[in-house]
Amino acid sequence: MDGKILDLFMRENDAWDDLITRHSKEIPDLENMISNIVDRTKHLDEEIISNVNVLKNEIKEQGNHMILIKEALAQQQTYLADEKRKEPFPVKTLMSQNALRERIRSVEKKFLDLKCNYLNYVASAL
């Protein structure tokens, strides 16, 4: 593996980090949307309150996953920078990048599913 591949991995990680950062910034907006609906509604039955609590818990959990994945990205960037100085590059570098990539894809999919559920709930509550 040559240094160009490691540079590509590092740029890929920078792009993932940017994407996760942008999604993390959306979380408070999603929480505010649902809170505004709950605040405007005078009479809420237990099912609605339960659904709102589930959605709020899921969005907090998603926020925690994003914090963890950003930490993993930072660790991977450090690891890749260290590996650039070594010759030859171990296969572990490729395997660790692939594992991180899969974790990020999972977090990304969960976020998009959750956002879709949130927005559908907000739309149906109006």
Buried (B, 14 or more C-beta within 10 A) or exposed (E): BEEEBBEEBBEBBEEBBEBBEEBBEEBEEBBEBBEEBBEEEEEEEEEBEEBBEEBBEBBEEBBEBBEEBBEBBEEBBEBBEEBBEEEEBEEEBBEBBEEBBEBBEEBBEBBEEBBEBBEEBBEEBE
